[in-house]
């Protein structure tokens, strides 16, 4: 006795016989529908001034990111090239720090090509990153004080 009925053209199972009740049940051949719609996180988009369209802030991969992925392989096969790359990167990184100190425009900032790697070992970069984190925490606290007033401060103290 056969428990399933199949489509003759495609061979898909259309119905299946339930052993307990003896009734035929239809098998869904499509994927279940999503109950909620997909939403892009607000960190990746920014509202423009005219509110008609969103501006995508996500950075697309560039040639330098492709080279960053090839760097470990290059260092593995040519260690001398890795040493030269580290020396050049250190020189460019120090130059970028000196150049950034002398800049008058706060919106302009120089970085070395491998800044992602160097900033983990550079004391000045780590200090700057800590300053930014602390300032964000203080801004949140100041916003709460502005919003809730002195009552918020009293709750912190007591």
C-alpha positions in Angstrom: 0.0 0.0 0.0 1.4 3.4 -1.0 1.4 6.2 1.5 2.2 9.1 -0.8 0.8 10.4 -4.1 3.2 11.9 -6.6 2.9 14.3 -9.5 3.5 12.2 -12.7 5.5 15.0 -14.5 7.8 16.2 -11.7 7.8 13.4 -9.3 7.0 15.7 -6.4 5.0 14.4 -3.5 1.6 16.0 -3.4 -0.3 14.2 -0.6 0.7 11.9 2.2 -1.6 9.4 4.0 -1.7 10.0 7.7 -1.3 6.5 9.4 -3.3 7.4 12.5 -6.4 8.8 10.8 -6.1 7.3 7.3 -6.8 10.8 5.7 -4.7 12.3 3.0 -2.8 15.5 3.9 -1.4 17.9 1.3 2.3 18.6 1.4 3.4 22.2 1.0 5.9 22.5 -1.8 6.7 26.1 -1.2 8.8 27.6 1.6 6.8 29.1 4.5 6.2 32.9 4.3 8.0 35.3 6.6 5.6 36.9 9.1 7.7 40.1 9.4 9.3 42.1 6.7 13.1 42.5 6.6 14.3 45.8 7.9 17.7 47.4 7.3 19.3 48.4 10.7 19.3 52.1 11.1 23.1 52.1 11.6 23.6 51.4 7.9 21.3 54.1 6.6 21.0 57.8 7.2 18.0 60.0 6.5 18.7 62.8 4.0 17.5 66.3 4.5 14.6 66.0 2.0 13.4 62.7 3.5 12.8 61.2 0.1 15.6 58.6 0.0 18.1 57.0 2.2 21.9 57.3 1.8 23.8 54.1 2.2 26.8 54.6 4.5 28.2 51.1 4.1 31.7 51.1 2.6 32.2 48.9 -0.5 35.3 46.8 -0.7 38.2 48.5 -2.4 41.5 47.5 -3.9 43.3 48.1 -0.5 40.9 45.7 1.3 41.7 43.1 -1.3 45.4 43.6 -0.7 44.8 43.3 3.0 43.5 39.8 2.5 46.5 38.9 0.3 49.0 40.2 2.9 49.2 37.1 5.1 49.8 34.8 2.1 52.5 37.1 0.7 54.2 37.3 4.1 54.1 33.5 4.3 55.8 32.9 1.0 58.1 36.0 1.0 59.0 36.9 4.6 61.4 39.7 3.6 58.5 41.4 1.8 56.6 41.2 5.1 59.4 42.9 7.0 59.6 45.6 4.4 55.8 46.1 4.5 55.8 46.5 8.3 58.7 49.0 8.2 57.0 51.1 5.4 53.6 50.9 7.3 55.2 52.1 10.5 56.8 55.1 8.7 53.6 56.1 7.0 51.6 55.6 10.3 54.0 58.0 12.2 53.8 60.5 9.3 50.0 60.3 9.5 50.0 61.1 13.2 52.3 64.1 12.7 50.2 65.4 9.8 47.0 65.0 11.8 48.4 67.1 14.7 49.1 70.0 12.3 45.8 70.0 10.6 43.4 72.8 11.1 40.3 71.2 9.6 38.7 68.8 12.2 36.9 66.9 9.5 40.1 65.9 7.7 42.0 62.9 9.0 44.9 61.0 7.5 45.4 57.3 7.9 48.0 54.8 6.8 46.9 52.0 4.4 47.0 49.3 7.1 45.6 51.5 9.8 43.2 48.7 10.9 46.1 46.5 11.9 48.4 49.3 13.2 45.9 50.9 15.5 45.9 47.8 17.7 49.6 48.3 18.5 49.8 52.1 18.4 49.5 53.9 21.8 48.3 57.1 20.3 45.5 55.4 18.3 44.4 53.4 21.3 44.3 56.5 23.4 42.2 58.4 20.7 39.8 55.4 20.6 39.4 55.5 24.4 38.7 59.2 24.3 36.0 58.7 21.7 34.4 56.0 23.8 34.5 58.1 27.0 33.1 61.1 25.2 30.1 59.0 23.9 29.4 57.7 27.4 29.5 61.3 28.8 27.2 62.5 26.1 24.7 59.8 26.9 24.9 60.8 30.6 24.5 64.5 29.8 21.5 63.8 27.6 19.8 61.9 30.4 20.5 64.8 32.8 19.0 67.2 30.3 16.0 64.9 29.8 15.2 64.0 33.4 16.8 66.9 35.2 17.9 66.9 38.8 15.8 63.9 39.7 18.2 61.7 37.7 21.2 63.0 39.6 19.5 62.4 42.9 18.9 58.8 42.0 22.5 58.3 41.1 23.8 59.8 44.4 21.3 58.0 46.7 
